[in-house]
Amino acid sequence: MTPPVFAHGSLRLYLLALLEERPRHGYELIQALSDRFGGTYSPSAGTIYPRLSKLEEEGLVSKSTDGRKTVYEITDAGRAELDARRHELDEIENDVTDSVRRLADGVRAEVNDAMRSLRAELASAAREAKRAATRTPASSAGGTSGTTNLHVESNRAVHEADLVLNEFRQQLRTDLRTHAHRGRLSAESVTLLKARLEQVRADVLATLTDH
């Protein structure tokens, strides 16, 4: 389960702060939150609208219709709560930024560990192939040539696999950072990534065993 980016009660306070600046509709609030945190957090509509409804029930915001849009505006009661808790706003910004950064760092660490493990397995397989080739007696000049070719092909395959892994790692890191900056990276994504990488590793090792 992904830990919440905002601590309990903090998001409602931040929504009040944004509405104090000017009335906004729901999408504008989502965009304002994303812009305020430099893209590190972008809440979903399912996160924002229930909290706006709760604020309206408590009389802290009011809403009106502007065409097809619902516009929210802070009330006097909302300003009073905001004034009483204004000292918390700076702490909220720091907490959100730290929370998203920790999640992104955790994902990068998981990817790095999985890639190192897979590369180590491939290198180990190459060493084993080299030892097997050395132990295989050559009955003729042709046999010696075949053994040498096997060794060369094995080393070439390891090199190519290493290039593939490096390219995959760089591309995935870019994708993860992009989504982390938008607040869309979750612990479920990390779990799925680990499971898929472990399956890839098992599949690759199975082909080595077959040979």
Summary of the structure (lengths in Angstrom):
residues: 211
radius of gyration: 27.6
end to end distance: 41.1
largest distance: 95.4
contacts: 580
relative contact order: 0.12
helix: 76%
strand: 7%
